[in-house]
Amino acid sequence: MVALRLERDDLARRLAESRDEVARLTAELESARAAVAALEAESADSLSLFEGEVQPGDRLTGDGSDPRVLSLVLGATAVVAGMVTLLTLINGKLGSPFGIAMVLVTIGLAWGAVRTRVVPVEVSVVRGIVYVEQGESTHRFDLRKPGTPVEMVGRPGEAGWAVRFGRKGLDPFVIDGSMVDAEEFVRQLREYRPHL
């Protein structure tokens, strides 16, 4: 009987210790979750592959991704493939199936990097003239002239919103929400074209 009481007391003691351990671990888990949530909230405001550039929620993509990453990765891979191709040439194996494949891979990656390159678009409205700069090309649309065709599709903030500027003999130039702050841009346009 004494042995059973001792065993019961030992089990009760171990049960109490286990409960204390579970409570301690639960508190640590909640603390860790709170720390992770704080770190995620902090990093969501400043996480970017390119420091000081595209941030989550940036109007370039809207989802926080950086559209320049693909071009960067393809370009870096093309450089590595070019080095392998150069080594193949140095070793005199450029005419082999591997050498030909490496030349084609290098050219393909370089072509892909160029095709996926994101050229930033800068749009500004100065004294009734809309200036659009995209890489080497620039466009001007004079809102003060009634003959400049301007058409707005959708409402600012909607997914399909766009402003189309007609051009003689060319497709209209389209400005959408990825290029400008839609509401501010429309406010500036309405100073000269109230019907939009």
ZAMARGU-4260 file (C-alpha; in steps of 0.2 Angstrom, whole numbers, plus 5000, padded with zeros to 4 digits):
<rodrens>
0) 5000/5000/5000 | 5014/5012/5004 | 5023/5008/4988 | 5007/5012/4978 | 5005/5029/4988
5) 5023/5033/4984 | 5021/5029/4966 | 5004/5039/4965 | 5013/5054/4974 | 5028/5052/4961
10) 5016/5052/4947 | 5006/5067/4954 | 5023/5077/4955 | 5028/5072/4938 | 5011/5077/4931
15) 5012/5094/4940 | 5030/5097/4933 | 5023/5092/4915 | 5009/5105/4917 | 5022/5118/4922
20) 5033/5114/4907 | 5018/5114/4895 | 5013/5132/4902 | 5031/5138/4900 | 5033/5131/4882
25) 5016/5139/4878 | 5021/5156/4884 | 5038/5154/4874 | 5028/5149/4859 | 5017/5165/4860
30) 5032/5176/4863 | 5040/5169/4848 | 5025/5171/4837 | 5023/5189/4842 | 5042/5192/4838
35) 5039/5184/4821 | 5024/5194/4818 | 5033/5210/4823 | 5048/5206/4811 | 5036/5202/4797
40) 5027/5218/4799 | 5044/5227/4800 | 5051/5219/4784 | 5036/5221/4774 | 5039/5240/4775
45) 5057/5239/4769 | 5060/5222/4760 | 5067/5224/4743 | 5081/5216/4732 | 5087/5233/4727
50) 5088/5244/4742 | 5079/5260/4741 | 5070/5256/4725 | 5054/5246/4722 | 5045/5242/4738
55) 5030/5230/4741 | 5014/5239/4735 | 5024/5250/4723 | 5013/5255/4708 | 5025/5246/4696
60) 5017/5229/4700 | 5004/5232/4714 | 5009/5215/4722 | 5026/5220/4729 | 5036/5210/4717
65) 5051/5218/4708 | 5049/5216/4689 | 5067/5219/4687 | 5073/5203/4695 | 5069/5192/4680
70) 5080/5202/4669 | 5094/5203/4682 | 5093/5184/4684 | 5093/5181/4665 | 5107/5193/4663
75) 5118/5185/4676 | 5115/5168/4670 | 5119/5173/4652 | 5136/5180/4659 | 5139/5163/4667
80) 5134/5154/4651 | 5146/5165/4641 | 5160/5161/4653 | 5157/5142/4650 | 5156/5145/4631
85) 5173/5155/4632 | 5181/5140/4642 | 5174/5129/4628 | 5182/5139/4615 | 5199/5140/4624
90) 5198/5121/4625 | 5195/5119/4607 | 5178/5111/4609 | 5167/5125/4602 | 5162/5114/4587
95) 5156/5100/4599 | 5138/5097/4603 | 5141/5105/4620 | 5150/5120/4613 | 5136/5123/4601
100) 5123/5121/4615 | 5132/5133/4626 | 5133/5146/4612 | 5114/5144/4609 | 5110/5145/4628
105) 5121/5160/4630 | 5112/5169/4616 | 5095/5164/4622 | 5098/5170/4639 | 5105/5186/4633
110) 5090/5189/4622 | 5078/5185/4636 | 5087/5197/4648 | 5085/5211/4635 | 5067/5207/4631
115) 5062/5206/4649 | 5071/5222/4654 | 5059/5235/4662 | 5061/5252/4656 | 5054/5265/4669
120) 5041/5277/4663 | 5040/5294/4670 | 5024/5304/4667 | 5022/5322/4672 | 5009/5336/4668
125) 5017/5353/4667 | 5006/5368/4662 | 4994/5358/4652 | 5007/5347/4643 | 5008/5329/4648
130) 5026/5323/4646 | 5030/5304/4645 | 5048/5298/4646 | 5052/5280/4643 | 5070/5276/4641
135) 5076/5285/4625 | 5059/5290/4619 | 5048/5305/4624 | 5031/5310/4620 | 5021/5326/4623
140) 5002/5328/4623 | 4996/5346/4624 | 4980/5346/4634 | 4977/5365/4631 | 4974/5361/4612
145) 4956/5355/4609 | 4963/5344/4595 | 4973/5333/4606 | 4962/5317/4608 | 4961/5311/4626
150) 4950/5296/4632 | 4948/5289/4649 | 4943/5271/4651 | 4936/5265/4668 | 4938/5275/4684
155) 4954/5279/4694 | 4958/5265/4705 | 4949/5251/4695 | 4959/5237/4687 | 4956/5242/4669
160) 4958/5261/4671 | 4968/5269/4657 | 4970/5286/4648 | 4973/5285/4630 | 4981/5299/4620
165) 4977/5298/4601 | 4992/5300/4589 | 4990/5303/4570 | 4994/5287/4561 | 4999/5278/4576
170) 4991/5268/4590 | 4985/5278/4605 | 4998/5280/4619 | 4991/5272/4634 | 4994/5277/4652
175) 4988/5265/4665 | 4989/5263/4684 | 5006/5255/4684 | 5014/5272/4677 | 5005/5285/4688
180) 4995/5288/4703 | 4978/5287/4694 | 4968/5299/4705 | 4982/5312/4705 | 4985/5311/4687
185) 4966/5312/4683 | 4965/5327/4694 | 4979/5336/4684 | 4970/5331/4668 | 4953/5338/4673
190) 4961/5355/4676 | 4962/5356/4657 | 4949/5343/4652 | 4935/5343/4664 | 4924/5331/4655
195) 4936/5316/4659
</rodrens>
